[in-house]
Amino acid sequence: MDRHETLMPIDDLFERAGRINVSMAELSRDAGVHNSTASRIRAGADPNRRTHLKLQRALLNREALLLEHLTGLQPHAEGEGAR
């Protein structure tokens, strides 16, 4: 884990997840954390940086997959580049 990785505000994280129709349960599952832990972080009761980063990375991965699906591009394709 990169100690210098910037955390987005937790409210923004869940707002962005909602915009792409990803529930807290789905995001928690993708991040490999319990839904109750994500709920505590969202409520501000558990300032766990590591779990916050896991949730953030899960969201960014979901956004990347959605963008790939919508555009047909494959950002990390090998060979002749993105299609």
Contacts in CASP RR format, 6 or more apart in sequence:
PFRMAT RR
TARGET T0000
AUTHOR 0000-0000-0000
METHOD contacts of the structure
MODEL  1
MDRHETLMPIDDLFERAGRINVSMAELSRDAGVHNSTASRIRAGADPNRR
THLKLQRALLNREALLLEHLTGLQPHAEGEGAR
1 50 0 8 1.000
1 53 0 8 1.000
5 53 0 8 1.000
7 49 0 8 1.000
7 52 0 8 1.000
7 53 0 8 1.000
7 56 0 8 1.000
8 16 0 8 1.000
8 56 0 8 1.000
10 41 0 8 1.000
10 42 0 8 1.000
10 44 0 8 1.000
10 52 0 8 1.000
11 42 0 8 1.000
13 52 0 8 1.000
13 55 0 8 1.000
13 56 0 8 1.000
13 59 0 8 1.000
14 24 0 8 1.000
14 27 0 8 1.000
14 42 0 8 1.000
16 59 0 8 1.000
16 63 0 8 1.000
17 23 0 8 1.000
17 24 0 8 1.000
17 27 0 8 1.000
17 59 0 8 1.000
17 62 0 8 1.000
20 62 0 8 1.000
20 63 0 8 1.000
20 66 0 8 1.000
22 59 0 8 1.000
22 62 0 8 1.000
24 35 0 8 1.000
24 38 0 8 1.000
24 39 0 8 1.000
24 42 0 8 1.000
25 35 0 8 1.000
27 38 0 8 1.000
27 55 0 8 1.000
27 58 0 8 1.000
27 59 0 8 1.000
27 62 0 8 1.000
28 34 0 8 1.000
28 35 0 8 1.000
28 37 0 8 1.000
28 38 0 8 1.000
28 55 0 8 1.000
29 35 0 8 1.000
30 58 0 8 1.000
30 61 0 8 1.000
30 62 0 8 1.000
31 38 0 8 1.000
31 51 0 8 1.000
31 54 0 8 1.000
31 55 0 8 1.000
31 57 0 8 1.000
31 58 0 8 1.000
32 54 0 8 1.000
32 58 0 8 1.000
33 51 0 8 1.000
33 54 0 8 1.000
33 55 0 8 1.000
37 46 0 8 1.000
37 48 0 8 1.000
37 51 0 8 1.000
38 51 0 8 1.000
38 55 0 8 1.000
40 46 0 8 1.000
41 47 0 8 1.000
41 48 0 8 1.000
41 51 0 8 1.000
41 52 0 8 1.000
41 55 0 8 1.000
64 75 0 8 1.000
67 73 0 8 1.000
68 74 0 8 1.000
68 75 0 8 1.000
72 83 0 8 1.000
73 82 0 8 1.000
73 83 0 8 1.000
74 81 0 8 1.000
74 82 0 8 1.000
74 83 0 8 1.000
75 82 0 8 1.000
77 83 0 8 1.000
END
